[in-house]
Amino acid sequence: MKMILWIFAIALLLNSCGGVPTSGVVAISYTPSSSLSSSSALIVTTSSITSSSSSSTIAVSSMSSGASSSSVVISYSFTAQNLQACTYDPSAKTLACAEQTYLTTTIGSQNWMAENLNFIPSSSSSSWCYGNADSNCTTYGRLYDWMTANEVCPTGWHLPDTTEWNQLVASVSNSTQNDSLAGKALKANSALWTTNTGTNTNGFTALPGGSYYSSQFYSQGAKGYWWTASFFGYSHAYERNILADSTTVEADFYNQANGFSVRCIMNAQ
């Protein structure tokens, strides 16, 4: 309830100011629980106000100077729901957790899960199997709302932010975001895609798990969506997606209540 009131207060402040300030300084605070070790690039507008840090408190991002300054503080507090200590085996490239053993892959300097997360969180209303079929969770992993996606990666791993996703794309395509080859390289070479254009060059094995929103499921087989840890304003967050008939990795933002897949990345050593 406190979180809802806090976000509502931010919404009133932004509305009363006519939106996010266009001059001055915006301070953005991100305070995870002590059991989380997650980095986030916190984004308030599409491009003009951005702050990124691996520390628990995000630094101030300066904007164009003006006669007056403004301050907006957005705070999200996450409580880790996955307290199990999974066992990572770098030689076998596996991460053994209670619910299953995941394959992993090293791409550039990053260690990623090579499968979508299939951990069942404590709240039954924050994650879903596509079509409410357990077999889809086995094949594609679970779909999580954004707040839950920030809480469920195992100890030593976290939900990647937009910067980490951009680094992944750059590693497979020599680009920083949208690229004509990245989606093809990351997609599994699998008939699970309605149009199979994947080469799975680096073992990422992206699958088209689809999405969930407002009691409806969408696009399994045709599209995969993955949450990032980066949020947009007070009710939306950024994701990365790949279409079956496309070879690119696309970036967009959606309401945090959407259910998307989760890929965890290992914390920097």
C-alpha positions in Angstrom: 0.0 0.0 0.0 2.9 2.3 0.8 4.3 1.7 -2.6 1.0 2.5 -4.3 0.6 5.8 -2.3 4.2 6.7 -3.1 3.8 6.2 -6.9 0.5 8.0 -6.8 2.2 11.0 -5.1 4.8 11.0 -7.9 2.1 11.0 -10.5 0.4 14.0 -8.8 3.7 15.8 -8.7 4.5 15.1 -12.3 1.0 16.1 -13.4 1.1 19.3 -11.4 4.4 20.2 -13.0 3.0 19.5 -16.5 5.1 16.3 -16.7 8.8 15.6 -16.0 10.8 18.9 -15.6 12.7 20.0 -18.7 15.5 21.8 -16.8 17.3 21.4 -13.5 18.3 18.1 -11.9 16.4 14.9 -11.4 17.4 12.7 -8.6 16.4 9.0 -9.0 16.7 6.6 -6.1 16.6 2.8 -6.3 16.7 0.9 -3.0 16.7 -2.9 -3.3 16.6 -5.2 -0.3 19.9 -6.2 1.1 19.6 -9.7 -0.4 19.5 -8.4 -3.9 22.5 -7.5 -5.9 21.0 -5.9 -9.0 22.0 -3.1 -11.3 19.5 -0.8 -13.0 19.5 1.9 -15.5 16.6 4.1 -14.3 14.9 6.0 -17.1 12.3 8.6 -16.5 11.7 9.8 -20.1 12.5 8.2 -23.4 15.9 9.9 -23.8 16.4 13.1 -21.9 16.7 12.0 -18.3 18.8 8.9 -17.8 20.9 7.7 -14.8 22.7 4.3 -14.6 24.7 2.8 -11.8 25.5 -0.7 -10.4 25.2 0.8 -6.9 22.1 0.6 -4.8 21.5 4.4 -5.0 21.4 5.8 -8.5 23.4 9.0 -9.1 21.9 12.3 -10.1 21.6 13.0 -13.8 22.2 16.6 -14.7 20.1 18.2 -17.4 20.2 21.5 -19.3 20.8 24.3 -16.8 17.9 26.7 -16.1 17.0 29.6 -13.8 15.4 27.2 -11.3 16.0 23.6 -10.4 13.5 20.8 -9.9 13.8 17.5 -8.0 11.7 14.3 -8.6 12.5 11.2 -6.6 11.2 7.8 -7.8 11.9 4.9 -5.5 11.2 1.2 -6.0 11.9 -1.3 -3.2 12.2 -5.0 -4.2 12.1 -8.0 -1.9 13.8 -11.1 -3.1 11.4 -14.0 -3.4 14.0 -16.5 -4.6 16.2 -17.2 -1.5 17.6 -20.5 -2.8 21.3 -20.6 -3.5 21.6 -22.0 -7.0 24.9 -23.7 -7.9 26.7 -22.4 -10.9 29.1 -24.8 -12.8 31.2 -22.8 -15.3 32.7 -25.8 -16.9 29.4 -27.5 -17.5 27.7 -24.2 -18.1 24.8 -25.0 -15.9 23.0 -23.3 -13.0 21.4 -25.8 -10.7 18.3 -24.5 -8.9 15.6 -26.2 -6.9 13.0 -25.9 -9.7 15.3 -27.1 -12.5 18.9 -26.9 -13.8 19.3 -24.1 -16.4 21.8 -24.0 -19.2 24.0 -20.9 -19.3 26.1 -19.2 -21.9 29.0 -16.8 -22.0 28.6 -14.0 -24.6 31.4 -11.4 -24.6 32.1 -10.7 -21.0 28.6 -11.6 -19.8 27.3 -14.8 -18.3 23.6 -15.3 -19.2 21.0 -18.0 -18.5 20.4 -19.8 -21.8 16.8 -20.5 -20.8 13.9 -18.4 -19.6 13.4 -18.5 -15.8 10.8 -20.9 -14.5 10.8 -20.1 -10.8 7.4 -19.9 -9.1 7.3 -16.8 -6.8 5.4 -16.6 -3.6 2.6 -14.5 -5.1 0.4 -16.6 -7.4 -1.0 -13.5 -9.1 2.3 -12.2 -10.4 3.4 -14.9 -12.8 1.8 -17.2 -15.4 2.2 -20.2 -17.6 1.1 -19.3 -21.1 -2.5 -20.4 -21.5 -2.4 -21.5 -17.9 -0.7 -24.7 -19.1 2.2 -26.0 -17.0 3.7 -27.6 -20.1 4.3 -24.1 -21.5 6.3 -23.1 -18.4 8.4 -26.2 -18.9 9.1 -25.3 -22.6 9.2 -21.4 -22.5 9.6 -20.5 -18.8 7.2 -18.4 -16.8 5.8 -14.9 -17.6 6.3 -12.3 -14.8 5.0 -8.8 -14.2 7.8 -6.3 -13.9 8.0 -5.9 -10.2 8.2 -9.7 -9.7 10.8 -9.9 -12.5 13.1 -7.8 -10.4 12.7 -10.2 -7.5 13.1 -13.7 -8.8 16.6 -14.1 -10.1 18.7 -16.4 -7.9 21.4 -15.1 -5.6 24.4 -13.9 -7.6 22.3 -13.2 -10.6 19.9 -10.3 -11.5 17.5 -9.0 -14.1 19.6 -7.2 -16.7 19.0 -3.5 -17.4 18.9 -1.8 -20.8 22.7 -1.2 -20.8 23.4 -4.9 -20.3 21.0 -5.8 -23.0 22.6 -3.3 -25.4 26.0 -4.9 -24.5 24.6 -8.3 -25.4 23.3 -7.1 -28.8 26.6 -5.4 -29.4 28.5 -8.6 -28.7 26.6 -10.5 -31.4 26.1 -7.8 -33.9 28.7 -5.0 -33.6 25.8 -2.6 -32.8 24.3 -1.1 -29.6 20.6 -1.8 -29.9 18.5 -2.6 -33.0 20.5 -4.5 -35.5 19.7 -6.6 -38.6 21.6 -9.6 -37.3 21.2 -9.7 -33.5 17.8 -11.3 -33.3 18.8 -14.0 -35.8 21.9 -14.7 -33.7 20.0 -14.9 -30.4 17.0 -16.9 -31.6 16.9 -20.7 -31.1 17.1 -22.6 -34.3 13.7 -24.2 -33.5 10.4 -25.0 -35.0 8.8 -23.4 -31.9 9.2 -20.2 -33.9 6.4 -19.8 -36.5 9.1 -18.6 -38.9 12.4 -20.2 -38.1 15.2 -17.7 -38.9 17.4 -18.3 -35.8 21.0 -19.5 -35.9 21.6 -19.4 -32.1 25.2 -18.4 -32.7 26.1 -17.8 -29.1 23.8 -20.3 -27.4 21.3 -17.7 -26.0 18.4 -19.9 -27.3 15.7 -17.2 -27.4 12.2 -18.7 -27.6 8.9 -17.1 -28.5 7.2 -17.3 -25.1 4.6 -14.7 -25.9 3.1 -12.4 -23.3 0.3 -11.9 -20.7 -1.9 -8.9 -20.0 -5.3 -8.5 -18.3 -6.2 -12.2 -18.3 -5.2 -12.7 -21.9 -2.2 -14.4 -23.5 -0.6 -13.2 -26.8 1.9 -14.2 -29.5 3.4 -17.5 -28.3 5.3 -18.8 -31.3 5.4 -15.5 -33.0 7.2 -13.2 -30.5 9.4 -13.3 -27.4 9.5 -10.5 -24.8 12.0 -10.1 -22.0 11.8 -7.5 -19.2 14.8 -5.2 -18.4 15.4 -3.8 -15.0 15.0 -0.2 -16.4 11.7 1.5 -15.8 10.0 4.3 -17.7 8.2 6.8 -15.5 6.1 5.4 -12.7 4.0 2.7 -14.3 6.0 1.4 -17.3 9.3 -0.4 -17.9 11.5 -1.3 -20.8 11.7 -4.6 -22.5 13.5 -6.3 -25.4 11.6 -8.4 -28.0 12.2 -10.5 -31.0 9.7 -11.4 -33.7 9.6 -14.7 -35.5 9.7 -13.1 -39.0 12.4 -10.5 -38.0 16.1 -10.8 -37.5 16.4 -7.7 -35.2 16.2 -7.1 -31.4 13.6 -4.4 -30.7 13.3 -2.1 -27.7 10.0 -0.8 -26.3 8.3 0.0 -23.0 5.1 -1.5 -21.6 2.9 -1.3 -18.5 4.6 -3.0 -15.6 1.5 -5.3 -15.2 2.3 -7.1 -18.4 3.7 -10.7 -18.1 7.0 -11.2 -20.0 9.8 -13.7 -19.9 12.9 -13.3 -17.7 16.5 -14.0 -18.5 18.9 -13.6 -15.6 22.5 -12.4 -15.9 25.3 -13.1 -13.5 26.5 -10.3 -11.3 29.8 -8.7 -12.3 32.7 -10.4 -10.6 
